[in-house]
Amino acid sequence: MQSHKTLIAISISVLLTWLGLFNWASAEVDCTTVTTLVSSCSSFIEHGFPDPMPGSPCCEGVNSLNVIADTTENKQSVCSCLMDLISTYNTNATAIATLPGFCGVALGFVIDPNTDCS
C-alpha cells in the first residue's frame, strides 16, 4: 500500500514538472530548469559512473534539454546554462560534455568551455 502511494506521489511530481517545463511557450529557458534536468546525471558527473544509457533518467533529462531548445533563443539559453554548469563544476566538465553522446542526443552545439553560445 505504501509503495502504491509513493508511486502516485512520484507520478504527480513528474506530471507537474512536465507541465512546468512545457509552460515556456515564448519565454527564454531558465537555468534552474537546465540544472534540474542535468541533476539526474549527478552520479555520473560527480563519480564518472554509471555511464548514462538511453532511457535512463539521466538521458531523459538530456533529451528534455533538446526538446526545450526548440528555438535559437532557447538553444542559446540552454547552451549558456550548460556553460555556467561547466564553470561551476570545472573538474567534471568532461563528464558534462559527454552526456549528449552517451544519450544519443544532438543538442546542436558542443558542450565545451570555449563554446560561444551566441
C-alpha positions in Angstrom: 0.0 0.0 0.0 2.8 2.4 0.9 4.6 1.7 -2.4 1.3 2.5 -4.3 1.1 5.9 -2.5 4.7 6.5 -3.3 4.2 5.7 -7.0 1.2 8.0 -7.1 3.2 10.8 -5.5 6.1 10.3 -7.9 3.7 10.3 -10.9 2.1 13.5 -9.8 5.5 15.1 -9.3 6.6 14.1 -12.7 3.4 15.4 -14.3 3.7 18.7 -12.5 7.3 19.0 -13.5 6.5 18.3 -17.2 3.6 20.8 -17.1 6.1 23.4 -15.7 8.7 22.6 -18.4 6.2 23.0 -21.2 4.9 26.3 -19.9 7.7 28.2 -21.6 5.9 28.9 -24.9 7.8 32.1 -25.8 9.9 32.5 -22.7 13.6 32.0 -22.6 14.7 28.8 -20.9 15.8 29.4 -17.3 19.0 27.9 -15.9 17.1 26.3 -13.0 15.3 24.1 -15.4 18.5 23.1 -17.1 20.2 22.4 -13.8 17.2 20.3 -12.7 17.3 18.3 -15.9 21.0 17.7 -15.6 20.8 16.8 -11.9 19.5 13.4 -12.8 23.1 12.8 -14.1 24.8 13.8 -10.9 26.2 10.4 -10.1 27.9 10.3 -13.5 29.0 13.9 -13.3 30.5 13.6 -9.8 31.9 10.0 -9.9 32.1 9.1 -13.6 29.7 6.1 -13.3 27.4 4.6 -14.1 27.5 5.5 -17.8 24.2 7.1 -18.8 22.2 5.0 -21.2 19.3 5.9 -23.4 16.1 5.6 -21.5 17.8 6.2 -18.1 16.6 9.2 -16.0 19.8 11.0 -16.9 19.3 10.6 -20.7 15.6 11.5 -20.3 16.8 14.8 -18.8 19.3 15.3 -21.6 16.6 14.6 -24.1 14.4 17.1 -22.4 17.1 19.7 -22.9 17.0 19.0 -26.6 13.2 19.4 -26.5 13.2 22.7 -24.8 16.0 24.0 -27.1 13.5 24.4 -29.9 14.2 27.9 -30.9 17.5 29.8 -31.5 16.9 31.8 -28.3 16.1 28.7 -26.2 19.1 26.8 -27.7 21.4 29.8 -26.7 19.9 29.8 -23.2 20.4 26.0 -22.7 23.9 26.4 -24.1 24.7 29.3 -21.7 23.3 27.5 -18.7 25.4 24.4 -19.5 28.5 26.6 -19.9 27.7 28.0 -16.4 27.5 24.5 -15.1 30.9 23.7 -16.6 32.3 26.7 -15.0 30.9 25.7 -11.6 31.9 22.1 -11.9 35.1 22.6 -13.8 36.7 19.4 -12.6 33.8 17.5 -14.1 33.5 19.4 -17.3 34.4 16.4 -19.4 31.6 14.3 -17.9 29.0 17.1 -18.6 30.3 17.4 -22.2 29.9 13.7 -22.9 26.3 13.4 -21.8 24.7 14.0 -25.2 26.9 11.4 -26.8 26.1 8.8 -24.2 22.4 9.6 -24.5 22.4 9.7 -28.3 21.2 13.3 -28.3 22.4 16.1 -30.6 21.9 19.5 -28.9 23.1 21.5 -31.9 26.2 22.8 -30.1 29.3 21.5 -28.4 29.4 21.5 -24.6 32.9 22.9 -24.2 34.1 25.8 -22.0 35.2 27.6 -25.2 31.8 27.4 -26.9 30.3 30.7 -27.9 26.5 30.3 -27.3 25.5 33.5 -29.2 
